[in-house]
């Protein structure tokens, strides 16, 4: 199994994800030397009786209380010395009283990521923790002990105090943990793993629970999953474009060079790649038939009678072409499934602008998270090597690195972006099932020849419900500060709530994208099969047979009948000369992977299991893996 070396300087998001998923960690020896220097420095300052926040004073609103040399009750007449260390008691009490989160436990990958982040930041050597305490923490992580950390309780300053206390309390032999698949007391988990509880020294409790590890862990894992969803969204959009036989000009490289937002340029390039090789995109209008309900008289061969649809066009008479003569020199006068207009709707045409903006939001979050991964986020900060310090306050400096606002605002940006991506996906899905907008496909993507079938109707309902839920959760938590610690901590970030929301919302975004892909695959089958049914008819029959599929043509004895048949013959010839119509190469691979798991919906059946399968295909990344061929 992979081992990630932590040095406080070089932890990456990819490495953190690896640890979250089970990789072990090793502590860099050189970094441990810096850790030891800071711990020795603090011990010396305590010996000199220097007043230091969180070491020889209380915390938060108790910062004005200096620790004595011994407990006050030791001074009672006749009292025997208790032997209690107030410095050790201060640190232990900080952990045990701050572990007060509520709710369901965080997922194991989140907790493992939190432990890794905490180790890495403490290895910077500015926190005062001892080497042996870090080694004990790394041993707990490597042994597979996962502290039980309930989800609710952090306000994001002073960092994630409460959840980090749930991490640390297991190190002390308290709290609860998961080990080898079972939930048990923390002391029992340590014993089963062959580990001993830790007694905390100067500032170690504060070092362990003062920081941004929860919001950072959740943010990194959310971004890791969102990056998968960004590529999946582009794939879903490409499949929908092919299902619409859409127009590719809006994605041209020269177009996006004029407004070069990085995400927008990338999405346009992705769409061009995914749709490369498509003979459905940019197909001439007149070659695309519209859906008509199947009837026993619709088809003339045994094979074609197995189709679940009929097809047709409307002929545009010559006297309705005035002012459009040039158009009809290029396109034949038949209205089928594609509207005679030069642009698609916004949910198709503006995919680069919308998907790209979400990518840019993710890039901003990545920038912030990458900095935070190798930052010191506890307080106070210890500078043992500051040679010109006149007094201890210049070497142990109280600051605000625990404040989560940099992360909170970046995550607020993502919270606003996620429903945007889900919303445009749902709009595309809706266009596919609505006969008023799906460019000649059947209503709800089902033949429904007997009027008894609903097809993909309710798939859109589910997507709409998720989009509404995402939108209602998108309001930024970071704009609401609720002061804590008797107003000593009078402005907080709420970044942990922000990160928790984003992590859950990314999962729900994946469900919307899965529903679009489920629907787009059905629509793509219908579009491809309808056009290829027209091609097959054109190859085996004459213009008279194809004319039977065209409405609005002149009667057999009418003056324009010959012109009509000549134009039908031209349509027949173009269809017959064409190769079989197909989607882009990458889209076809993804479509084939879907069809391995979920068959075409030829008649109504229970869809819940298929939807669950699609959700898993998206969440696992299996569809994206299929693109490699």
Long-range contacts (C-beta under 8 A, 24 or more apart in sequence): 4-116, 6-31, 6-116, 6-119, 6-120, 6-123, 6-138, 7-31, 7-120, 7-123, 8-34, 8-120, 8-121, 8-122, 8-123, 8-124, 8-125, 8-374, 9-124, 9-374, 10-374, 11-116, 11-117, 11-120, 11-373, 11-374, 12-370, 12-373, 13-220, 13-223, 13-224, 13-366, 13-369, 13-370, 13-373, 16-113, 16-116, 16-117, 16-217, 16-220, 16-373, 17-113, 17-220, 17-221, 17-224, 19-112, 19-113, 19-116, 19-141, 20-109, 20-110, 20-112, 20-113, 20-116, 20-217, 20-221, 21-109, 21-112, 22-112, 24-141, 24-142, 25-116, 25-119, 25-138, 25-141, 25-142, 26-138, 27-119, 27-123, 27-134, 27-135, 27-138, 28-123, 31-123, 31-124, 31-125, 32-123, 32-131, 32-134, 33-125, 34-123, 34-124, 34-125, 35-122, 35-123, 35-125, 35-127, 35-129, 35-130, 35-131, 35-134, 36-130, 36-131, 37-125, 37-384, 37-385, 38-125, 38-126, 38-127, 38-128, 38-129, 38-382, 38-384, 39-128, 39-129, 39-130, 39-131, 39-201, 39-202, 40-384, 41-128, 41-382, 41-384, 41-395, 42-128, 42-202, 42-203, 42-382, 42-396, 43-201, 43-202, 45-392, 45-396, 46-87, 46-202, 50-392, 51-392, 52-203, 52-380, 52-392, 52-396, 53-379, 53-380, 53-396, 53-398, 54-203, 54-206, 54-379, 54-380, 55-87, 55-128, 55-202, 55-203, 55-396, 56-87, 58-90, 59-94, 59-206, 60-158, 60-485, 60-486, 60-488, 60-489, 61-485, 61-486, 61-487, 61-488, 63-488, 87-201, 87-202, 88-199, 88-200, 88-201, 90-205, 91-200, 91-201, 91-202, 91-203, 91-204, 91-205, 91-206, 92-172, 92-199, 92-200, 92-205, 93-205, 94-165, 94-205, 94-206, 94-209, 95-165, 95-168, 95-169, 95-172, 95-174, 95-200, 95-205, 95-208, 95-209, 96-165, 96-169, 96-172, 96-174, 97-165, 98-161, 98-162, 98-165, 98-209, 99-162, 99-165, 99-166, 99-168, 99-169, 99-174, 99-175, 100-153, 100-162, 100-165, 101-149, 101-150, 101-151, 101-152, 101-153, 101-154, 101-162, 101-163, 101-166, 102-150, 102-151, 102-152, 102-153, 103-150, 103-151, 103-152, 103-153, 104-150, 104-151, 105-148, 105-149, 105-150, 105-151, 105-178, 106-149, 106-150, 106-151, 106-163, 106-214, 108-146, 108-178, 109-221, 110-149, 110-214, 110-217, 110-218, 110-221, 110-503, 111-146, 111-147, 111-149, 111-167, 111-217, 112-141, 112-146, 113-213, 113-217, 113-218, 113-220, 113-221, 114-149, 114-160, 114-163, 114-164, 114-167, 114-213, 114-214, 114-217, 115-140, 115-141, 115-147, 115-167, 115-213, 116-141, 116-217, 117-211, 117-213, 117-216, 117-217, 117-373, 118-164, 118-167, 118-208, 118-211, 118-213, 120-373, 120-374, 121-211, 121-213, 121-374, 121-375, 121-376, 121-377, 121-378, 122-207, 122-378, 124-374, 124-376, 125-382, 125-384, 126-376, 126-381, 126-382, 126-383, 127-203, 127-207, 127-376, 127-378, 127-381, 127-382, 128-202, 128-203, 128-204, 128-207, 128-382, 129-203, 129-204, 129-207, 129-208, 130-201, 130-204, 132-198, 133-171, 133-198, 133-200, 133-201, 133-204, 133-208, 136-171, 136-195, 136-196, 136-198, 137-171, 137-208, 139-193, 139-195, 140-170, 140-171, 140-190, 140-193, 140-195, 143-179, 143-193, 143-194, 143-195, 144-179, 144-180, 144-193, 145-170, 145-177, 145-178, 145-179, 145-189, 145-190, 145-193, 145-195, 146-177, 146-178, 146-179, 147-175, 147-176, 147-177, 147-186, 148-175, 148-176, 148-177, 148-178, 148-183, 149-214, 151-500, 154-214, 154-215, 154-495, 154-496, 154-497, 155-482, 155-484, 155-489, 155-492, 155-493, 155-494, 155-496, 156-212, 156-215, 156-403, 156-404, 156-405, 156-407, 156-408, 156-492, 156-493, 156-494, 156-495, 156-496, 156-497, 156-498, 157-400, 157-402, 157-403, 157-404, 157-405, 157-489, 157-491, 157-492, 157-493, 158-210, 158-379, 158-402, 158-403, 158-489, 159-209, 159-210, 159-211, 159-212, 159-213, 159-377, 159-378, 159-402, 159-403, 159-404, 160-209, 160-211, 160-212, 160-213, 160-214, 160-215, 160-404, 160-496, 161-209, 161-210, 163-213, 163-214, 163-496, 164-208, 164-209, 164-210, 164-211, 164-213, 164-214, 165-208, 165-209, 167-208, 167-209, 167-213, 168-205, 168-208, 168-209, 171-197, 171-198, 171-208, 172-197, 172-198, 172-199, 172-200, 173-197, 173-198, 203-382, 206-378, 206-379, 207-378, 210-377, 210-378, 210-379, 210-402, 211-377, 211-378, 211-402, 212-372, 212-377, 212-402, 212-404, 212-407, 212-495, 213-377, 214-496, 214-499, 215-404, 215-407, 215-408, 215-411, 215-493, 215-495, 215-496, 215-498, 215-499, 216-369, 216-372, 216-373, 216-407, 216-499, 217-499, 218-496, 218-499, 218-500, 218-502, 218-503, 219-365, 219-369, 219-407, 219-410, 219-411, 219-499, 219-502, 219-503, 220-369, 220-373, 221-503, 222-411, 222-414, 222-499, 222-502, 222-503, 222-506, 223-362, 223-365, 223-366, 223-369, 223-414, 225-503, 225-506, 225-507, 225-510, 226-362, 226-414, 226-418, 226-506, 226-509, 227-362, 228-510, 228-621, 228-624, 229-421, 229-506, 229-509, 229-510, 229-513, 229-618, 230-355, 230-358, 230-359, 230-362, 230-421, 231-270, 231-624, 232-510, 232-513, 232-517, 232-618, 232-621, 232-623, 232-624, 233-355, 233-358, 233-421, 233-425, 233-513, 234-267, 234-270, 234-271, 234-274, 234-351, 234-355, 235-274, 235-517, 235-586, 235-587, 235-590, 235-623, 235-624, 235-627, 236-425, 236-428, 236-513, 236-516, 236-517, 236-520, 237-271, 237-348, 237-351, 237-355, 237-425, 237-428, 238-270, 238-271, 238-274, 238-275, 238-584, 238-586, 238-587, 239-517, 239-520, 239-521, 239-524, 239-583, 239-587, 239-590, 239-591, 240-348, 240-428, 240-429, 240-431, 240-432, 240-516, 240-520, 240-523, 241-271, 241-275, 241-281, 241-344, 241-348, 241-351, 242-275, 242-278, 242-280, 242-281, 242-524, 242-527, 242-583, 242-584, 242-587, 243-280, 243-432, 243-441, 243-520, 243-523, 243-524, 243-526, 243-527, 244-344, 244-348, 244-431, 244-432, 244-438, 244-439, 244-523, 244-527, 245-280, 245-281, 245-282, 245-283, 245-288, 245-337, 245-338, 245-439, 245-527, 245-531, 246-281, 246-282, 246-344, 246-348, 247-281, 247-282, 247-342, 247-343, 247-344, 247-349, 248-272, 248-275, 248-281, 248-282, 249-282, 250-343, 250-344, 250-348, 250-349, 250-350, 250-352, 251-275, 251-351, 251-352, 256-352, 261-353, 261-356, 261-357, 261-360, 262-356, 262-359, 262-360, 262-363, 263-355, 263-356, 263-357, 263-358, 263-359, 263-360, 263-362, 263-363, 264-352, 264-353, 264-356, 264-357, 264-360, 265-352, 265-356, 266-356, 266-359, 267-351, 267-352, 267-355, 267-356, 267-359, 268-352, 268-356, 271-351, 271-352, 273-586, 274-584, 274-586, 274-587, 274-627, 275-583, 275-584, 275-586, 275-587, 276-584, 276-585, 276-586, 277-582, 277-584, 277-585, 278-582, 278-583, 278-584, 278-587, 279-578, 279-579, 279-581, 279-582, 280-527, 280-528, 280-531, 280-581, 280-582, 280-583, 281-584, 283-338, 283-531, 283-581, 284-331, 284-332, 284-574, 285-331, 285-335, 285-336, 285-338, 285-339, 285-340, 286-313, 286-331, 286-332, 286-333, 286-334, 286-336, 286-571, 286-574, 287-336, 287-531, 287-534, 287-571, 287-574, 287-575, 287-578, 288-336, 288-337, 288-338, 288-439, 288-440, 288-527, 288-530, 288-531, 289-313, 289-336, 289-337, 289-440, 289-530, 289-531, 289-533, 289-534, 289-549, 290-335, 290-336, 290-337, 290-440, 291-337, 291-435, 291-440, 291-441, 291-442, 291-526, 291-530, 293-442, 293-447, 293-448, 293-449, 294-447, 294-449, 295-449, 300-541, 300-545, 301-540, 304-533, 304-536, 304-537, 307-529, 307-533, 308-446, 308-447, 308-449, 308-602, 309-442, 309-447, 309-526, 309-529, 309-530, 309-533, 310-549, 311-336, 311-530, 311-533, 311-534, 311-549, 312-336, 312-549, 312-550, 312-551, 313-549, 313-550, 313-551, 313-571, 314-550, 314-551, 314-552, 315-550, 315-551, 315-552, 315-553, 315-564, 315-567, 316-552, 317-552, 317-554, 317-560, 318-560, 318-563, 332-567, 332-570, 332-571, 332-574, 333-567, 334-550, 334-567, 334-571, 336-440, 337-439, 337-440, 337-441, 337-527, 337-530, 338-439, 338-440, 339-439, 345-431, 345-437, 347-424, 347-427, 347-428, 347-431, 348-428, 348-431, 350-424, 351-424, 354-420, 354-421, 354-424, 355-421, 355-424, 357-417, 357-420, 358-417, 358-418, 358-420, 358-421, 361-413, 361-414, 361-416, 361-417, 362-414, 362-417, 364-410, 364-413, 365-410, 365-411, 365-413, 365-414, 367-410, 368-406, 368-407, 368-410, 369-407, 369-410, 371-406, 372-406, 372-407, 375-401, 376-401, 377-401, 377-402, 378-402, 403-491, 403-492, 403-493, 404-492, 404-493, 404-494, 404-495, 404-496, 405-478, 405-493, 405-495, 407-493, 407-495, 407-498, 407-499, 408-477, 408-478, 408-493, 408-494, 408-495, 408-498, 409-478, 411-478, 411-495, 411-498, 411-499, 411-501, 411-502, 412-476, 412-477, 412-478, 412-479, 412-498, 414-502, 415-473, 415-474, 415-475, 415-476, 415-498, 415-501, 415-502, 415-505, 416-474, 416-476, 418-470, 418-474, 418-502, 418-505, 418-506, 418-509, 419-467, 419-470, 419-471, 419-473, 419-474, 419-505, 421-509, 422-463, 422-466, 422-467, 422-470, 422-508, 422-509, 422-512, 422-513, 423-467, 423-471, 425-463, 425-512, 425-513, 425-515, 425-516, 426-460, 426-463, 426-464, 426-466, 426-467, 426-512, 426-515, 426-516, 428-516, 428-520, 429-459, 429-460, 429-463, 429-515, 429-516, 429-519, 429-520, 430-460, 430-463, 430-464, 432-456, 432-519, 432-520, 432-523, 433-457, 433-459, 433-460, 433-519, 438-523, 440-530, 441-523, 441-526, 441-527, 441-530, 442-526, 445-519, 445-522, 445-523, 445-526, 445-601, 446-601, 446-603, 446-604, 447-602, 452-604, 453-603, 453-604, 454-604, 455-522, 455-601, 455-604, 456-518, 456-519, 456-522, 456-601, 458-607, 459-515, 459-518, 459-519, 459-607, 459-611, 460-515, 460-519, 462-515, 462-611, 463-512, 463-515, 463-516, 466-508, 466-511, 466-512, 467-512, 469-508, 470-505, 470-508, 470-509, 470-512, 473-501, 473-504, 473-505, 474-505, 477-501, 507-619, 510-615, 510-618, 510-619, 511-615, 511-618, 513-618, 514-611, 514-614, 514-615, 514-617, 514-618, 514-619, 515-611, 515-614, 517-590, 517-594, 517-614, 517-617, 517-618, 517-623, 518-594, 518-598, 518-610, 518-611, 518-614, 521-591, 521-594, 521-595, 521-598, 522-600, 522-601, 524-583, 524-587, 524-591, 525-600, 528-581, 528-582, 528-583, 531-581, 532-580, 532-581, 534-575, 535-575, 535-576, 535-578, 535-580, 535-581, 537-575, 538-571, 538-572, 538-573, 538-575, 538-576, 539-575, 539-576, 541-572, 542-569, 542-572, 543-568, 543-569, 543-572, 546-571, 546-572, 546-575, 586-627, 589-626, 589-627, 589-629, 590-623, 590-626, 590-627, 592-626, 593-617, 593-622, 593-623, 593-626, 594-623
